[in-house]
């Protein structure tokens, strides 16, 4: 899994996805922690299982929500 790799490598992947606009660059206007539901993390693209915590983030301007594993969100 991508998120099991070195934090620096995951950080580089997230930065690259931001540059490619595969992740939004806007400010978060709200977020909450919840359980995963099997949908993929927007950072590492691995599924977030129901046994894992997820962070749901509402992003301003685009008014979209993105989801992350807790560790991926911290990156």
C-alpha positions as CSV (number, residue, x, y, z in Angstrom):
1,X,0.0,0.0,0.0
2,X,1.2,3.5,-0.7
3,X,0.6,4.8,2.8
4,X,2.8,2.1,4.2
5,X,5.8,3.6,2.4
6,X,8.1,6.2,3.8
7,X,6.4,9.4,4.9
8,X,8.7,11.4,2.6
9,X,7.6,9.4,-0.4
10,X,3.9,9.7,0.4
11,X,4.5,13.4,0.9
12,X,6.0,13.6,-2.6
13,X,3.1,11.8,-4.1
14,X,0.6,14.1,-2.4
15,X,2.6,17.1,-3.6
16,X,2.6,15.8,-7.2
17,X,-1.2,15.2,-7.1
18,X,-1.7,18.8,-5.8
19,X,0.5,20.1,-8.7
20,X,-1.5,18.0,-11.2
21,X,-4.7,19.3,-9.6
22,X,-5.8,15.8,-8.8
23,X,-6.2,17.1,-5.2
24,X,-7.8,20.5,-4.6
25,X,-5.6,23.5,-3.6
26,X,-8.3,25.4,-1.8
27,X,-8.7,25.8,1.9
28,X,-10.7,23.3,4.0
29,X,-13.8,24.9,5.3
30,X,-14.8,21.9,7.4
31,X,-13.8,18.4,8.2
32,X,-14.8,15.4,10.3
33,X,-13.5,12.0,11.3
34,X,-15.6,9.0,10.5
35,X,-15.2,5.3,9.7
36,X,-14.1,4.3,6.2
37,X,-16.6,2.8,3.8
38,X,-14.4,1.1,1.3
39,X,-14.1,4.1,-1.0
40,X,-10.6,5.1,-1.9
41,X,-8.4,7.7,-0.2
42,X,-8.0,10.8,-2.4
43,X,-4.3,10.9,-1.4
44,X,-3.0,7.3,-1.7
45,X,-5.9,5.9,-3.7
46,X,-6.1,2.8,-1.4
47,X,-9.6,1.9,-0.1
48,X,-10.4,3.1,3.4
49,X,-11.9,0.0,5.1
50,X,-14.6,0.2,7.7
51,X,-12.0,-0.8,10.3
52,X,-10.1,2.4,9.6
53,X,-10.7,6.0,10.5
54,X,-11.2,8.4,7.6
55,X,-11.1,12.2,7.4
56,X,-13.8,13.9,5.2
57,X,-12.8,17.4,4.2
58,X,-15.1,20.0,2.6
59,X,-13.0,22.3,0.3
60,X,-14.0,25.9,-0.4
61,X,-14.4,27.3,-3.9
62,X,-14.9,23.9,-5.5
63,X,-17.5,22.9,-2.9
64,X,-16.3,19.3,-3.0
65,X,-15.5,16.8,-0.4
66,X,-12.4,14.7,-0.3
67,X,-11.6,11.7,1.9
68,X,-8.3,10.6,3.3
69,X,-6.9,7.9,5.7
70,X,-6.1,9.8,8.9
71,X,-2.3,9.3,8.2
72,X,-2.6,10.5,4.6
73,X,-4.5,13.6,5.8
74,X,-1.7,14.4,8.2
75,X,0.8,14.4,5.3
